[in-house]
Every structure is written in C-alpha cells, then in structure tokens.
C-alpha cells in the first residue's frame, strides 16, 4: 500500500480534509474510473476545496454511476445479489406471478426512500466524498423506481392471470397509472400469493391439481362466455316473510321454510336461496325461467347490457351497489379457461375431488376455481378470445371432442 493513499479518499478516512493536493488520483495510480468506483475510491475532492460542494458535472457523474449501481452489486457481492434475484424469481414462480404488483410497489417505495436519503445527505454533506456518495445514492433510488415503474403494467397483467381480480388494467394505461394500480392491488396480491403458494405446495405433494397452482395455469386456453342476455335483481332478505315474498318477484317459500324460485327444468327441485349470502335472482324469460347466482360469481360474470351493446364496454355489475329488487338488464361475459389433461387426472374442485373422465377437460371460472366438464360443454357455452393461442386452442378442443 502506498503511504498516504487512503488519506486521499474521504470514504476511507472521513476525518481527512487535506485533499487539495489530489487532482486526478485515477491517473496517478494508473487505474480506471470503473475500478475506483467499484472500490469506492472515486469519492475524492478534485477542486481543492473539500467542503461538500461539487460541480454539476461531478453531481451528474455520481448520479450516473448510481443508475448502474446494480453492476457494482453484481461484481462486489455476486453471491448475495444472485440470491436476491433468485429469491425474486422463486417468489414469482411460487405465486404464479401474483406477487409481482407487490414487488413493484416495494421497489418503488424503497427506491423513493433511497432518493430521499440521498437528497438529505447531499444537502448536509461536509466533504466532497460525502456529496458524491449522496448523488450516487439518488441514482440508485432513481434506477429502482424507474425499473419498477416500467414493469408495472406487465406485473398487473401477470397478476391478473394469477387470480388477482383487481389487477385488471386498461390497455391504454400509462406507466404512472399502472404503478399506482400496483399499490392499490398489493393487499389482494399478497393474499392471492399465499393461496397460490398453498396450491402449488399441495399439487406437488399430493399429485392432485389444486386451484391457484402453476400446474393448473400452465397450458390454459382462455375464453369468454357467449353473450347471453338476462334480467336480474338483487334479492332482498330484509323484512317479514310477507314483505320478503312481496319484494322479490317469483320467490316462494317451500315446506321446509326455505325461500326458493322455480326450477323450469326440474319442478320438483326448486332452487333454494341462501339468504346468508349476497344473491342475485336471474330471469331469462320473465318468471318462467329463473336461476340463483351467487353475488361473487355475478360480479365477475355479468356486464351492463346497454354499455356492452353500444361500445363493447365490460362494465361488470357489483351486486352490493345495486338497489334491492331493482331489475337490471345484464349480459353474461364471464372470462374463463380450459385445459386438456390426460384421462384420470385428479382435480380438487369446490365440489370435492374429481377425476377427469373420457371426453372431459378441466375448466377454470373467473375466480380461478377449477371444475371438470365435457369438452362439448365448453365449446357450446364459450368462444375464444381475440388471440392466436385461444383460437388455436379451441380448434384443438374441437378435435379432442370428436375423438
């Protein structure tokens, strides 16, 4: 070690202020700026006045070095950086992408914090080395915020496919809108991530395909239900028995005291209304063809008919915002997917464990819940979305149904 070298770098010896004799240490030592930067030996005074005030050029240079700070991390801490990246990849795979909005929000938050710290340190720097380090920190934070924001839209799209319903984002959403939305959906993204991790773990350990697992999502073909128009109203469970019957068209009470609506296809088994949940009463031909739809399913399946017909807008109707008993015109536009799997594949559905039989496939509703149905049923009730993969998938499904 050359005597006195460390005294030329404030980061090594902050007590030293006598650096006016240093003009270009990189040149005198014969090393490149890159090596000096990696070793943090570029934080020196070059103007003869080590007072924490540096030129715009030096500020910009330090800021630029901060923008490529990931390079320093890879070179100086390859194992730690590799493990961090691997952890992010593992989390993304384990959650099927559901965690991505939360990672974006975290990146933006931590990056903004770095910028704030850097600005504070730049304003309070007592040496030129401290000032240069402060601007490098600002660059680090700017890189984190920018990289996170640029990936926000992709993160939302991936999370939406991984079951985060609120991650749906408009095609024309800009970077700022997408980034803000990442913060908004983070609570749901965290909860869905936990479900996905559980689904992947159970699938791997039991051999039975679970909801939210990557085994279920890989190879899925997306579709949209055929546009089926109906009328519907929000069931009103409030009031006396007489008031409930009067306020809900078509509803009656059976011998067991259950509120029901007629079943056109099986008059001896009317549809029972679960009054403990949000329920929508569907009417396809007045009160002669009725059905009960769970509020959560209705929310992601039916859109306002007028908006859909006029502009193709998918304005999904939230039962909790509708007036009790008010009849609305809706059109079914339920997104979903199917997957062709070998006969005998076991699937955990909401109705229990099912085994895929001859001519059957796994279908997935808009909530991510799988069920087993025939290929012919999927073809009858749904159409491919506007994508090459979906169109080709439906052609394959048609051939499969004809085997």
N, C-alpha and C positions, 0 to 999 in steps of 0.2 A: 504494500500500500504506500502510495506516495504521501509523504508527510504533508499534512495540511489540506489534503483533497476534500475531506469531509467537511471542513470548515467553509468550503465554498458552496455547500448545499444546505439551505435552511431547513429542509425536511429532515436532514440527518442531525443538524445541530442548530435548533431554533434560537439558541442564545447568541449565536454569532451574527452580528450586524455588519461586520467589517468585510464586505464582499465587493467593495468598489473597485478592487484590483482585478475582478473577474470580468472579462469581456466576452469571451466565447470559449467556454470550457470544453464543449464538444470538440472544437477544433484542436485545442491544446492537448487533449487526451487522445485524439485520433479515433474517437468513437462516433457512431451515428446518432442522430436525434432519437431514432427509434429505440436504440439500446438504452440511451439516457432516460427516455420516457419510461421504458419497462422497469428500470431500476430506480425510478423517481429521482433521478439526478438532473432533471431539466428544470427543477424549481429553484432557479438562481436569479440573482439580481444582475441585470445587464445594462442598467442605465446609470450606475454609480451612486444611486440613492435608494437604499433598501428600506423603503418606507411603506410598502404595501400598495403603492400606486404604480400601475403598469400601463403601458400604452395599449391603444385599441388593437394594434397588430398582435401584441402578446396575449391580450384577452381572447381574441378570435382564435389564435393558435391553440391556446389551452382548451377553449371550448370545443374546437375541432377534435382534439385528442380525446376529449370526453365522449364525443359521439362514437368513436371507435373503441370505447373502453372495454367492450366485450373481448377484443383481441388481447388486451392486457390480461384479462381474467383467464382466457384460454391458455396463454403462454406461461403465466406465473403460477396459476392454480389449475392445471389441467384436470386433475382428479376431482376436485371439488366442483369445478364448472361442469364437468362431464356428468357427475352425479346429480347435479341440479337439473340439467337438461333432461337426463334420463328419468328423473322423478316427474318432471312435467309431462313427458311423453307417456310414462306409465299411468299417470293420473288421467290423461286424455283417453287412453285406451280402456282403462278400467271403467271409466264413466261413459264410454261411447261418445265422448265429446260434450257431454252435458256440463262439465266443469269449465269449459272454455270461457264463457262470459265472466265467470268469477275470476279467472286468471287474468283476463283483460282488465277488469276493474281493479284488481290488485296491482297489476303492472302500472296502470295509470296513477293510482294512489301513491305507490312507493316512488314512482318517478317524480311526481309533483312534490313529494316531500323532499326528495333529493334537490330539486331545483330551489325549493325554499331554503334549505340548509345552505346551499351554495351561495345564494344571494346574500344571506345573512353573513356568512363568513367572508364574502368579498367586500362587504361594507365595513367589516370590523378587522380586516387583515392589517397586521402590523409589519409584515415583511412581504417582499415581492413573491417569495416562495409560497406563502400562505394565499396570496391573491391568485396566483396561477393555479394552485390546487383547488381553490374555490370555483374558478371558472371551469375547470375540468369536471368538477362535481356537477355543475349546472349542465354541462354537456352530457354527462352520464344520465342525468334525470330526463333531459330532453329526448335522448335516444329511447329510454324506457317508455315514455309517454307516447312518442311518435310510433314506435313499433307496435305498441299495444293498440293504439287507435286505428292503425292501418289494418290490423287483423280483426277488428271488432265485428264487421259485417260477416266475415267468414265464420267467426266464432258463434254468432247468433244463428246462422244457417245450420251449422253443425249441431248446435244445442237443440234447435227446433226438431231436427230429425231424431235426436236422442231423447225426446219426450218432454222437453221444456216448452210447454204450450205458449207461454208469454214471450218466447224468443222470436216469434214470427215478426219479420221486419219487412217494410216495403222495399220493392226492388229499386226504387229511386232514392232510398235513404242515403244521406251523405255520411261522411266519417264522424262528424260531431253527433248526429242523431243516433248513429249505431253505437257509438261509445257511451252516450247517455243511457241508451236502452240496455247496455250490458250491466250498468249499475242497477237499473230497475229490476232486471230479471235475476240478479245474483241470488236473492233468497230462494227462489224456486229452483234455480240451477243447483244450489247446494243440496237441497232436499232430493231433487231428482238424481243427483250424482250418487247419493247414498243408496237410493233404490237400485240404480244401475250396477253399482259395485256388488250389492247383495245378489242381484240377478245373475251377474257373471260368476260369482263365487258358487252359488247353488247349481248353476248349469255345469260348471266344471267338476263339482264334487259328486253330483247325483246323476249326471248324464241326461237329465230331463231339462228341456229348453224352458227357461223361465222368462217372464216378462222383463223388459228392460235390458236383456243380455245382448252382447255383441253377436252371439250365435244366432239370435233371432233376427237381428237387423242386417247382418251380412247377407247380401243376395236378395234383399227385399225388392219388390217391384211396387212402386207407388201408384195409386189410382184415386179417382174421385167417384163418389156415388152418382148414379144417374139423377138428373134434376127431376125430383118428384115433388109436386106441389101439394100443399095441405093447408088446413086451417088448424090453429091451436090456441089453447088458452091455459093460463096458469091456474092450477087447482087451488081453490080457497078452502083451507081446513078450519077456518075460524067460524065461531057461532054455534048455535044449537043445531040439532040434527035437521030440523026443518029448514033452517037458514042455509046449511051446507047443501042440502039437496036442491034448494031453490036457486042458489048462486052458481051451481056447477051443472050446466046443461048435459043431459044424458046420463048423469050419475044416479045410481040407486044403491040401496043397502040390501045385502044378502041375509040369509037366515042366521049366519054367524056374526052378524054385526059389522061386516066389512063394507066399506064403500067400494063400489065396483062400477065398471062400464061394460056394456055388452060386447061379447066376442062373436063377431059375424061368422067366423069360420068354425066355431065350436060353442054354440049357445049354452051348452050345459056347463061350461067352464069360463065364466066371465073373468075379465081382467081385474085383479084386485089392486087398489090404490094404496100405496104405502104413505100414510098421512104423516109419518115422522120425517119424511124427506121432501125436498122440492120436487114437485111432479108437474108435468105438462100433459094435458089431455089433447090427443091428436084426433082430428076429424078429416077423413078422406072423402066422405060423401055425406055431409051433414052428420046426423047421429046414427046413420045406418052402418057405418064402417068406422070404428073408433079404436084407439090404442092408447096405452100409457107410456110415456117416455120420461126416463129419469132426467132431472134438471141438468146434471153434469153432462150427460150424453147430448141432450138437446142443445146445450150451449156451444158445443163444437161441431154440430151437425146441421143445423138449420139456419138459413140466412133470410133476410128480409126479401120477399119476392119482388117488390117494386124496384128496389135498388139493383137486384140481380138481373132483372129483365131489361132495365134501362141502360145500365152501364157495365154489367158483369161484376159489380161490386159484391164481395163476400162479406156482408155485414151480419156477422153471427149474432144471434139473439140470446141475451143473457136473461134467464127466467126471473132472477132476483130483481131486475129492473122493470119488469112488466107488471101492469096492473092485474090484480086478481080478476079472473073471469072475463077479461077483455080478449076478444077473438082477434088474432093476428094472422095475416097471410104469410106463409113461410115456404121455402123451397129447400129440399134436402140437398146439401152439398157437403157430405161427410168425407173427409180425406181418410185414406187408409192404405194398406199394403197387403201383399200376399207373398208367400214363399213356398216354392215347391221343394218338398223334402222326401226322403225315402219312406216308403210304407213301413209302419211300425215305430216311427219316431214318437217319442213321448213328449207331451207338452203340458205345462202347468197352466191351466186357464182359470178364469174366475169361477167356473162351474166345477172345478176339480181337475184331476189328472185325466188327460185324454191321450189316446193313441191314434195316430194318423192312419186311416184305412185306405183301401183301394179307391183311387179317383179323388182323394181328399188332399187339401193343402192347408197350410197354416195361414190364417188371415189375421190382420192386426188392425184394431179400430183406432180412432183418432187419439185415444188416451194412451196408446201403446200396449193395450191388453190383447193378448193373443187368443184366438179361438180356432177350432177346427171346423171346416166346412168343405163342401164339394167344389171342385174347380168350376163346374157348370153354374153353381150358385154365384160365384164371384163374377163370372162373365155376364150373367143375367142382370146383376144389380149395379155393376160398376163399369166405368170407362177409363181408358188410360189417360194420364195427364200429358201435357204437351212436352214430352221429352222422348228422345230416341230409345232410351233404356226402357221406359214404360211401354211404349208401343211394341218394341221387340218382345218384352216380357209377356204382353197379352197374346201375341202370336204363339209364343211357346206354351202359354197356358191353354190356348185353344187346341193345340196339337196334343197336349197332355190329356185334356178332357176327352179326346176322341180315341185314345188308346184302349 
